[in-house]
Amino acid sequence: MMANGPFRIAPSILSADFARLGEEVENVIAAGADIVHFDVMDNHYVPNLTIGPLVCEAIRPRTKAPIDVHLMVKPVDALVPMFAKAGADIISFHPEASEHVDRTLALIRENGCKAGLAFNPATPLHHLDHVMDRIDLILVMSVNPGFGGQGFIPEALVKIAQIRRRIDCHAANGGQPIWLEVDGGVKPSNIGLIAEAGADTFVAGSAIFGARGADRSYHEVLADFRNALEPAARRAA
């Protein structure tokens, strides 16, 4: 899973034009995005209903980029093999949605995917205490999940920094690489601060798909994100 430099940009297709979804995925990846972020909501764990494995299966042939599935569903385990079969590369879930976090992480990996754990703004980090060796990605929600287009919650920067220290300590003790992803209200005006706090993977929906227009291409929109990341990228080099 390669990226353009030390940071990865993951457009959330929840904000794409669903009448042209395959084309949208192809165009945004061709413009320089690294990952396809796939938000799954069940109108139970969160108050919205979005897309399922059939949509994942439909877009899988349209791109070689990793498909990053974020399950905002409860219960979660039954959907893991379905999304793995549909072509997901990464599957993340919320600890509140699993009866046994360790078992769900193992299930994701057994189905050939990278495993991620997602944290709502108010979810405590103690869920990481005994599973750092079983996860490949930690997702920080910088909005309350359920709807696109919300504003970034500044307190998320503190949580990002706390998780970054955990990841760095884990790596220093010989642990596997773990990505630190942030989702919610990410845009060029704040992505630099989010990177400085410790994130390396950035989900953006409306700030990418909603910014494209008659006079703005995806290349230009993504260039705004990359340019905003430049100072942090230089320090990380």
C-alpha positions as CSV (number, residue, x, y, z in Angstrom):
1,M,0.0,0.0,0.0
2,M,2.1,2.9,-1.3
3,A,1.4,6.6,-1.0
4,N,2.6,9.9,-2.3
5,G,5.2,10.7,0.4
6,P,4.7,10.2,4.1
7,F,1.0,11.0,4.0
8,R,-2.1,9.3,2.5
9,I,-5.3,11.0,1.3
10,A,-8.4,8.9,1.4
11,P,-11.5,10.4,-0.4
12,S,-14.7,9.3,1.2
13,I,-17.0,8.1,-1.5
14,L,-20.0,8.9,0.7
15,S,-19.7,12.5,-0.8
16,A,-19.3,11.3,-4.4
17,D,-21.8,11.4,-7.2
18,F,-23.5,8.0,-6.8
19,A,-24.9,8.1,-10.3
20,R,-21.3,8.0,-11.6
21,L,-19.6,6.2,-8.7
22,G,-17.2,4.0,-10.6
23,E,-16.1,7.0,-12.7
24,E,-15.7,9.2,-9.6
25,V,-13.5,6.5,-8.0
26,E,-11.3,6.3,-11.1
27,N,-11.0,10.0,-11.5
28,V,-10.1,10.8,-7.9
29,I,-7.4,8.1,-7.7
30,A,-6.0,9.2,-11.1
31,A,-5.8,12.7,-9.6
32,G,-3.5,11.6,-6.9
33,A,-5.6,10.2,-4.0
34,D,-4.1,7.1,-2.3
35,I,-7.1,5.2,-0.8
36,V,-10.8,4.8,-1.4
37,H,-12.6,5.3,1.9
38,F,-15.9,3.4,2.2
39,D,-18.3,4.5,4.9
40,V,-20.9,1.9,6.0
41,M,-23.7,3.1,8.2
42,D,-26.6,0.9,9.4
43,N,-29.3,3.3,10.8
44,H,-28.7,1.5,14.1
45,Y,-25.2,2.2,15.5
46,V,-25.4,5.6,13.7
47,P,-28.5,7.5,12.5
48,N,-28.0,7.0,8.8
49,L,-28.1,4.3,6.1
50,T,-25.5,4.1,3.4
51,I,-23.9,1.4,1.3
52,G,-23.1,-2.3,1.6
53,P,-20.9,-5.1,0.2
54,L,-22.5,-5.0,-3.3
55,V,-21.3,-1.5,-3.9
56,C,-17.8,-2.4,-2.7
57,E,-17.9,-5.4,-5.1
58,A,-19.0,-3.1,-7.9
59,I,-16.2,-0.5,-7.5
60,R,-13.4,-3.1,-6.8
61,P,-12.7,-3.7,-10.6
62,R,-12.5,0.1,-11.1
63,T,-9.3,0.7,-9.1
64,K,-6.2,-0.9,-7.8
65,A,-6.1,1.5,-4.8
66,P,-6.8,0.1,-1.4
67,I,-10.4,0.1,-0.3
68,D,-10.7,1.2,3.3
69,V,-14.0,0.1,4.7
70,H,-15.2,1.9,7.9
71,L,-18.0,-0.1,9.5
72,M,-20.3,2.1,11.6
73,V,-22.6,-0.9,12.3
74,K,-23.7,-3.0,15.2
75,P,-23.3,-6.0,15.4
76,V,-20.2,-6.0,13.2
77,D,-18.8,-9.6,12.8
78,A,-21.3,-10.9,10.2
79,L,-20.3,-8.1,7.8
80,V,-16.5,-8.7,7.9
81,P,-16.3,-11.7,5.6
82,M,-18.9,-10.2,3.3
83,F,-16.8,-7.0,2.8
84,A,-13.6,-9.1,2.6
85,K,-15.1,-11.1,-0.2
86,A,-16.3,-7.9,-1.9
87,G,-12.7,-6.6,-2.2
88,A,-12.0,-4.6,0.9
89,D,-8.3,-4.2,1.8
90,I,-8.8,-2.6,5.2
91,I,-11.8,-3.0,7.6
92,S,-12.2,-0.8,10.7
93,F,-14.9,-1.0,13.3
94,H,-15.8,0.7,16.6
95,P,-15.1,-1.2,19.9
96,E,-18.6,-0.4,21.1
97,A,-20.0,-2.4,18.2
98,S,-18.2,-5.6,19.1
99,E,-18.8,-8.0,21.9
100,H,-15.2,-9.1,21.7
101,V,-12.8,-6.6,20.1
102,D,-9.9,-9.1,20.0
103,R,-12.1,-11.6,18.2
104,T,-13.3,-9.1,15.6
105,L,-9.8,-8.0,14.9
106,A,-8.7,-11.6,14.4
107,L,-11.7,-12.2,12.1
108,I,-10.7,-9.3,9.9
109,R,-7.2,-10.6,9.6
110,E,-8.3,-14.2,9.0
111,N,-10.3,-12.9,6.1
112,G,-7.2,-11.4,4.5
113,C,-7.7,-7.7,5.4
114,K,-5.9,-5.2,7.4
115,A,-7.6,-4.5,10.7
116,G,-8.5,-1.1,12.1
117,L,-10.1,0.2,15.3
118,A,-12.2,3.4,15.2
119,F,-12.7,5.9,18.0
120,N,-15.6,8.3,18.3
121,P,-14.8,11.7,20.0
122,A,-15.9,10.4,23.4
123,T,-14.5,6.9,23.1
124,P,-11.7,6.3,25.6
125,L,-8.4,4.9,24.4
126,H,-8.2,2.1,26.9
127,H,-9.6,-0.2,24.2
128,L,-6.1,-0.1,22.7
129,D,-4.4,-1.4,25.8
130,H,-4.2,-5.1,24.9
131,V,-4.6,-5.1,21.1
132,M,-1.8,-2.9,19.6
133,D,-0.1,-6.0,18.2
134,R,-3.3,-7.0,16.3
135,I,-4.2,-3.7,14.5
136,D,-2.9,-2.1,11.3
137,L,-4.8,1.2,11.5
138,I,-6.3,3.4,14.2
139,L,-9.1,5.7,13.0
140,V,-9.9,8.9,15.0
141,M,-13.3,10.3,14.3
142,S,-13.0,14.1,14.5
143,V,-16.8,14.4,14.2
144,N,-19.6,12.4,15.7
145,P,-20.2,9.7,13.1
146,G,-23.4,9.4,11.0
147,F,-23.4,12.3,8.6
148,G,-21.0,13.9,6.1
149,G,-20.1,17.6,6.0
150,Q,-19.6,18.2,9.7
151,G,-17.1,20.6,11.2
152,F,-13.8,19.3,12.7
153,I,-13.8,19.0,16.5
154,P,-10.6,20.6,17.7
155,E,-10.3,18.4,20.8
156,A,-9.6,15.5,18.4
157,L,-6.0,16.9,18.1
158,V,-5.3,15.9,21.6
159,K,-6.5,12.3,21.0
160,I,-4.5,12.1,17.8
161,A,-1.3,13.2,19.7
162,Q,-2.0,10.6,22.4
163,I,-2.4,7.8,19.9
164,R,0.7,8.9,18.1
165,R,2.7,8.5,21.3
166,R,1.2,5.0,21.7
167,I,2.1,4.0,18.1
168,D,5.6,5.4,18.4
169,C,6.2,3.5,21.7
170,H,4.8,0.3,20.1
171,A,7.2,0.7,17.1
172,A,10.1,1.4,19.4
173,N,9.4,-1.9,21.1
174,G,9.5,-3.8,17.8
175,G,5.8,-3.6,16.9
176,Q,4.3,-3.6,13.4
177,P,3.5,-0.4,11.5
178,I,0.2,1.2,12.4
179,W,-1.5,3.9,10.4
180,L,-3.2,6.8,12.2
181,E,-6.2,7.9,10.2
182,V,-8.5,10.9,10.8
183,D,-12.0,11.3,9.5
184,G,-14.3,14.3,9.9
185,G,-14.1,17.9,8.8
186,V,-10.6,17.4,7.2
187,K,-9.8,20.2,4.7
188,P,-6.8,22.1,3.4
189,S,-7.1,24.7,6.1
190,N,-6.7,22.3,9.0
191,I,-4.9,19.2,7.5
192,G,-1.5,20.6,8.4
193,L,-2.5,20.9,12.1
194,I,-3.9,17.3,12.0
195,A,-0.6,16.1,10.5
196,E,1.4,17.9,13.1
197,A,-0.6,16.2,15.8
198,G,0.5,12.9,14.4
199,A,-1.9,11.7,11.8
200,D,-0.6,10.2,8.5
201,T,-3.8,9.2,6.7
202,F,-6.6,11.7,6.0
203,V,-10.2,11.0,5.1
204,A,-12.0,13.8,3.3
205,G,-15.4,13.7,1.6
206,S,-17.2,16.9,0.8
207,A,-13.9,18.8,0.9
208,I,-12.8,16.8,-2.1
209,F,-15.9,15.8,-4.0
210,G,-17.8,18.9,-3.2
211,A,-15.0,21.2,-4.1
212,R,-14.7,19.9,-7.7
213,G,-16.7,22.0,-10.2
214,A,-16.6,23.5,-13.7
215,D,-13.5,25.5,-12.8
216,R,-11.9,23.0,-10.4
217,S,-10.5,19.6,-11.2
218,Y,-9.8,16.8,-8.7
219,H,-6.1,17.4,-9.5
220,E,-6.4,20.9,-8.3
221,V,-8.4,20.0,-5.2
222,L,-6.0,17.3,-4.2
223,A,-3.0,19.7,-4.9
224,D,-4.5,22.0,-2.2
225,F,-4.4,19.2,0.3
226,R,-0.8,18.2,-0.7
227,N,0.4,21.8,-0.5
228,A,-1.1,22.2,2.9
229,L,0.8,19.0,4.0
230,E,4.2,20.2,2.7
231,P,5.6,21.7,5.9
232,A,4.7,18.5,7.9
233,A,6.0,16.3,5.1
234,R,9.4,18.2,5.1
235,R,9.7,17.6,8.8
236,A,8.8,14.0,8.5
237,A,11.4,13.4,5.7
